[in-house]
Amino acid sequence: MTIEFTDSADHSVDDHSFPSEHHWGNYQEPKKSHRTAVSAEFELSKFPKTRFYGSKRKQLSWLLHHLQELRGTTVLDAFGGTGTVSLLFSHLGKKVTYNDVFRFQEISAQALLGDLGDVSLYPDRMKMFLATVTPKDGFVTQVFDGLYFKPEENRWLDGVMEKISEKESKAEKAVLLYCLFQACLSKRPYNLFHRANLNIRYSEQPVSFGNRATWEKSFGEHMLLAYSELIRGRKLISNPITVLPCGSVDNLGSDFDIVYMDPPYFNAHRHTESYLTRYHFLEGLARFEEWPNLIDQESKIRGFSERIEPEEWHSKSEFESSLFSAISNFSESTVVLSYVADAYPDEKQITEHFRGTFRQTKVFRQEYQRSLSTRTRTELLFIGKP
Ligand SMILES: C[S@@+](CC[C@H](N)C(=O)[O-])C[C@H]1O[C@@H](n2cnc3c(N)ncnc32)[C@H](O)[C@@H]1O
């Protein structure tokens, strides 16, 4: 993928409606030399291409443009997701702490960003592991028959989970699971688990939302690819990154120079699926031993019977106050909030909350082409300084 890093792609706006005390004091627009642009483009190609809903992978160049000028050493990536932005901050020389509410994200972040101890990622390691996997009937084969993957693929998943469970090293398990999660995402139409739509894989109809050849590649092939992306991505780390045990943003301390927040978004007009609904299958693999007790037997997609995200972040009616109190909790830090237009609460409400919380506030915007669509999406970036 080519990442644009041009002045013309940036439509940042000063918020001229702010009273003067809310403008940046001596804030200067980030200056980009040609050299910075070229090296940034070169390095950004090394970030893993995880297919995750809300990933900032495609906005990295734009984010880099604004984040590289922020003062401060310590950064909290509070809704870390794929860890892409943690990696970007680390690449900029910051000391990063990663957090996410899901176990599968914590494990993935541990593999991509964390301390792997004495586990070395030599090229043939994954091939040697894959050669040990024998397909077998098990929990996935029985419970997910006909939902997400073909029967022989489910048997392979049961086989690989048996081998991963035998590993004693937590770091080694994390690396294997990271690659398995990536493979599962790549093999799914839409890269999601919110619908049981295996029939799409059997149909002969042309598809506009994915690639049949990618779905039909084996888990092993995808895991090898993810493994090489992981090795390349880890080279971008500059300082050791702390990966917190999975948990909600509400439970975090506030002692960071910079807090980056990229929360779930609620569409202002339509129902929005939760992250658990989209990725329950990966969370189940991450909690393999307890998974049988977590399944809702009535659910057509065999989702979880209980939520992982706290209700106040999951329900649209409570989201606004959760988001605003999290922002206020970090009022002593520089807070950077990634957001989208057309979400609830809207840009005006968020701007007002920033103005009431921080001494200086700035809002930037950028239009992106939606993938597989002619429509555009407007990304917003709020930066509040104490
Ligand atoms: C928009 S995504 C973040 C994407 C991330 N910046 C990236 O580039 O991949 C939102 C993330 O917030 C996480 N999340 C949802 N509720 C949370 C909570 N209460 N506390 C912490 N993380 C939460 C989700 O698991 C999801 O990974």
The ligand as an SDF file (V2000), in Angstrom:
LIG
                    3D

 27 29  0  0  0  0  0  0  0  0999 V2000
  -11.2010    2.2700   17.2800 C   0  0  0  0  0  0  0  0  0  0  0  0
  -10.4810    0.8590   18.0450 S   0  0  0  0  0  0  0  0  0  0  0  0
   -8.8120    1.3520   18.3230 C   0  0  0  0  0  0  0  0  0  0  0  0
   -7.9870    1.1510   17.0910 C   0  0  0  0  0  0  0  0  0  0  0  0
   -6.4990    1.3600   17.3000 C   0  0  0  0  0  0  0  0  0  0  0  0
   -6.1530    2.7460   17.5020 N   0  0  0  0  0  0  0  0  0  0  0  0
   -5.7690    0.8090   16.1000 C   0  0  0  0  0  0  0  0  0  0  0  0
   -5.1430    1.5870   15.3510 O   0  0  0  0  0  0  0  0  0  0  0  0
   -5.8360   -0.3870   15.8690 O   0  0  0  0  0  0  0  0  0  0  0  0
  -11.1680    0.8780   19.6510 C   0  0  0  0  0  0  0  0  0  0  0  0
  -10.5620   -0.1300   20.6090 C   0  0  0  0  0  0  0  0  0  0  0  0
  -11.0880    0.1540   21.9000 O   0  0  0  0  0  0  0  0  0  0  0  0
  -11.1950   -1.0660   22.6130 C   0  0  0  0  0  0  0  0  0  0  0  0
  -12.1180   -0.8200   23.7370 N   0  0  0  0  0  0  0  0  0  0  0  0
  -13.4800   -0.8270   23.7470 C   0  0  0  0  0  0  0  0  0  0  0  0
  -13.9520   -0.4800   24.9620 N   0  0  0  0  0  0  0  0  0  0  0  0
  -12.8670   -0.2340   25.7440 C   0  0  0  0  0  0  0  0  0  0  0  0
  -12.6940    0.1710   27.1000 C   0  0  0  0  0  0  0  0  0  0  0  0
  -13.7420    0.4200   27.8910 N   0  0  0  0  0  0  0  0  0  0  0  0
  -11.4260    0.3360   27.5720 N   0  0  0  0  0  0  0  0  0  0  0  0
  -10.3540    0.0910   26.7710 C   0  0  0  0  0  0  0  0  0  0  0  0
  -10.4490   -0.3010   25.4780 N   0  0  0  0  0  0  0  0  0  0  0  0
  -11.6880   -0.4510   24.9680 C   0  0  0  0  0  0  0  0  0  0  0  0
  -11.6530   -2.0570   21.5680 C   0  0  0  0  0  0  0  0  0  0  0  0
  -11.3040   -3.3620   21.9310 O   0  0  0  0  0  0  0  0  0  0  0  0
  -10.9060   -1.5770   20.3140 C   0  0  0  0  0  0  0  0  0  0  0  0
   -9.7210   -2.3150   20.1440 O   0  0  0  0  0  0  0  0  0  0  0  0
  1  2  1  0
  2  3  1  0
  2 10  1  0
  3  4  1  0
  4  5  1  0
  5  6  1  0
  5  7  1  0
  7  8  2  0
  7  9  1  0
 10 11  1  0
 11 12  1  0
 11 26  1  0
 12 13  1  0
 13 14  1  0
 13 24  1  0
 14 15  1  0
 14 23  1  0
 15 16  2  0
 16 17  1  0
 17 18  1  0
 17 23  2  0
 18 19  1  0
 18 20  2  0
 20 21  1  0
 21 22  2  0
 22 23  1  0
 24 25  1  0
 24 26  1  0
 26 27  1  0
M  CHG  2   2   1   9  -1
M  END
$$$$
